[in-house]
Amino acid sequence: MRTQKHNIPDHVSTGNTSEVSNVAISVRDIVKRYGAKKSVTTAVQGISFDVANAELFGLIGPDGAGKTSLIRMLATLLLPDEGRAAVNGFDVVKDYKSIRQQIGYMPGRFSLYPDLTVQENLDFFATIFNTSIDENYGLIKDIYSQIEPFKDRKAGKLSGGMKQKLALSCAMIHRPSVLFLDEPTTGVDAVSRKEFWEMLKSLKEKGITILVSTPYMNEAALCDRVALIQAGKIMSIDTPSNIIDAFSSGLYALKGRDMPGLLKQVKSLQTITDVYPFGEYHHVVMDDNSARELAIFLSNKGIEHELKPVKPDIEDCFIALMKHHDN
């Protein structure tokens, strides 16, 4: 896979939103460490990127990649150890009070009050920001109307999808301009995940900037741009389609009766760039000549198989980038 270069401006604004009118989030060389002395873990390792106003930007990566630490720093809940970041032109350290008035934050775990009803939770968060449900109902109507019939139900008794909608409503009730969502679709069913992304698209169309993290690679295609993140480092930042287009190797899907044995056989061949399990198939990274040689090799061994060329997706790109950065 080709290495991608990204032109990122050197500045970060410090309170003057007119300085960078189209940038909602600006991050420069930000670092976060945990622990002390010999047991220090660097969770975020010098990350830089910008998010434009009204952009839906995704942080895509597995557990432990640094997504939560990064979002918590931008939401002013953690202090960075190095680097700078700004939200709407305000510095995340110096201007944290101003930022908290302008952002919505939805953590990975359900963090509302389980013993309060749906209505009581929403009233509580509206009161914190000196507003009311009625004042901003138009913004959350499409989301809240789906759970409003259950407004007298305790939040702890809601299903995963309904908890998700309530949490998003509470994060939006004060009409923030920037929304931080930390793995909001983890642990919910496929239908609820689809509905949630439709809600995010609607909020984006209303001019809200959204930074969302997810471990689900297939959700990358739903973002305007994504950052693929692993071990605290960003491996690539671009539109999903550009990241896929940068996958310059050939890719084949391989299936047979003995999948573990088939994987072992393919790994023994030196002409293969890479092979890894991928759903019901193995994905094999190789050129067309190697594919023909592989088919002959398996046939000569009497191994029944199906081999066909396929188009890469974000997960294939992530695996290729991860192995490139490991080497």
N, C-alpha and C positions, 0 to 999 in steps of 0.2 A: 504494500500500500504506500502511495506517495506521501511524503512528509509535507504537511500543510503549514504555510506561514501566514500569520495574521497581523495586520497592521493595527496596533492599538495606540491611541494618543498617549503622550507622556503626562498630561495634566490630570489633576483631580481637583474639582472645585471645592471651595471651603466656605460655602454659605451663600454664594451668589448664583442663583439658578439661571440668570441670564447668560452667565459665562458659557454654559454648555446646555443650550436650551433643549436639545433633543436627547440628552442623556439623563435617564432616571436613576441608574445605578452605575457607579464607577468604582472599580476595584484595582488596586495597584500593589503587586508584590506582597499580598497579605499572607501572614504566617500565624498558625496557632499550634502551640505545644501544650502537652499535658505531662504531669509528673515532674520529678526533680532529679538533678544530678545524673546518675547513671541509668535511671529508668525513664528518661524523657522520650515521649512519643510525639512526633511531629505529624499532626492530623491534617494540616493544610500547609502546603509547601510552596510559598511564593506565587500565588495565583493572581492573574490579572485578566480583566475583561470589562466590557461595558454592556449595559442593557438600555436600549432606546425606550423612549416614552411609548406607552401603549404596545409594547412588544411582549409576546408570550415566549419566555426564555426558559429552557429546560436544563437542569443539571442531571445528567444521566450517569448512573454508576451503581455498583453493588454496595451492600452494607460495608461500612468501614472505609468508604472512599473519601470521606471528609465533607460530604454534602451537608449534614446537620450542623457541623461546626461552622461552616461557611455561612449558612443561612442565619444562625444564631448571632454571629458577629454583625451581619448586615442589619439584623433586627435589634441591635444594641443590647443583646442579652449576654454576650461574651465580649471580652476585650481582646483585640488582636495583639499578638506579641511583636509583630513587625508589620510594616506596610501601612497603607492608607486605604480608606474606602469612604464613599459618600453616597447618600440617598437624597435625591432631589436637590443636590448641591450642598447638603449639610454633612459635615464630618461625623462619622459614626461614634467617635469618642467625645469630641468637644460639644457636639450639638445633639446629643442623644435625646434630650427632652423634645426638641423640635421634630426629630424623626419619628418618635413614638406617636405623635399626634397625626402623622401623615401616612402611616403604614397599617396594614392588617397582617396579622401573623397567625398561621394555623400550624401548630406543632404536629409531629408524627403521631403521638399518642393522643387519644381523646382526653382533653384537659378541661372540659366544662364541668359544672357541678352536677353530679349524678342524682342528687337528692332534690334538685330544683326542677321544675317543669320546663318544657320547651319555652313557654312564654316568659317564665321567670328568668331563665338564663339570658334570653335576648334583652329583656328589660334591664338586667343588671349591667350588661356590657354597654348598652346605650347610655345608661346613667353615668358610667365611668367617664365617658367622653362628652358629657353634658349635652346629649341629644336624646331623641326618642324614636321609637319604632315608626310612629306616624310620619315624622319628619323625613326619614330616609327610606320609607317603605318602597318607593318606586325603584330604588336601586336593587333591593333584595327580593322584590316581589316574585320574580320567576323562580327563585330558589326556595324562599320561605313558603310560598303558596303550596308546595308539595308536602310540607310537614305541618302546615297550619291546622289541618283537621285534628292533629294530635297535640295541640298546643298545651293541653292540660296533663299530658303524660310526662312522667319523670324522665329526664334525659338518660339516666342509666338503664332504662327499660327500652330504649329505641334500638332498632336494628343498626347494623354497621353503616348501611347507606344513608339512613335517616340521621344518624349521629354526624355523619360527614356533612350533610346539608345544613344541619344546625350549626356546626362549627364554622362553616363558611359564612353563614348568615351573621353570626356573632363577630367574625373577623371583618365583615363589610358594613356593619350597622352604622359606623361613624363616617362612612364615605371616604375611605382612604384612596390615595392616588397610586400607591404601590402595595402589592399583595405578595407576601412570602408564604409559600406552602411547602411544608416539609413532608414528603412522601404521603400525600393526602389519600392516595388510592390503595395503599397497602392494607391487605386484609379484608377488602370488600369484594363483592361478587362482580362478575364481568359486566352485568347490566348497569350496576351502580357506577362502575368506573366509566363506562361510556357516557352516562348521564352527566357525571361530574365534569368531564372534559368538554361537553357541550355547554355547560354552565360557564366554564372558564372562557370559552370562545365568545360567549355573550358579554362577559365582563370586559374582555379585551376590546370588543367593538364599542364599548362605552368609554374607552380611553384609559382604562386602568392598566398599569404595568404589572405584569405577573412574572415572578420567578418561582418555578416549581421544581422540586426534586423528585426523582422516581428511580427505582431499581428496574422498572419494566422497560426493556429496550423498545418494545413495540409502541410505547407512548411517545417516543421521540418524534415520530412523524407528525404528531399533533401540535408540535411547537413551531414557532417561526424560525428560531435558531436553537441550537443545543451546544452544551459543553460536555464532552465525554470525559469523565473524571475517574481516576483510579489512584489509590494510595496517596491522596492529597495533592495530586497533580492533574492539570488539564492536559489531555492528550490531543484534543482537537476541538475547535470552535467553528461552527459553520451552520448553514442550513442543512437539514437532514438529507436533502437531495444532493447537495454538493459533497457531503461526506461519503455518501454511497458512490457517487461518480468517481471519487478519488480511489476507490478500490480497483486497482489496475490489474490484478491477477485474475486468472480464470477460476471459476468456482463450480464444483460438481456435487450433486447429491448422490449418495451411495447407500444402498440397502441390500441386505441379504438375510438368510435364516439365522445365522450365528453372528449377531452384531458385535459382541465382544471379541470373538475370534477374527472377524473381518477387520476390526479396528487394529488389531495386532499385526495382521498381515500387511495392511496398508502402511503402517508406521515403519515397517522394515524396508520400505522402498526409498532409495535415496533421491529419486526424481520428484518426490512429493514435497511441496513446500510446507504443508500443514494438513492435519486431519483432526477432527474433533466431533464428538456426538452433538447432534442437532435435532431434537425431537425424535421422530421415528427414523431419521436418516443419520448418516455421518456426512459432514461437509468436508470436501477434499479441495484444498487450494492447490491448483496445478494448471499447466498450460494444456492445449489440445493434444500435443504429441504425448505428453505424460498420461493423459486420459486414455488414449488409444493403447499405450503400453500397459496401463493398469488393467484395462478390459481383457487384453490378451493374457496377462499374468494370472488373473483370477480364473479365466476360462481354462487355461492349461492345468490349473490345480483342481479343476472340476467344481469350482465354487459358484453356485447359482447366485446371480446378483442383478440388481438394477442400477444403472449408472446414467445420469442425465445432467446436462448443464443447467444451472440455476442462477438467478440474479441475487446478488448479496443484499442483505438488509443491514440495519444499524448494528445488530448483534455481531454479524460477521465482521463489520468494520471495527467494532470495539475490540474483538478478539485479536484482529490483526494489529491494531495500534498498541494493544497491551503487550503483545509479544515483541513488537518493534522497540518499545520503550524498555523492556526487560533486557534486551540484548545490548 
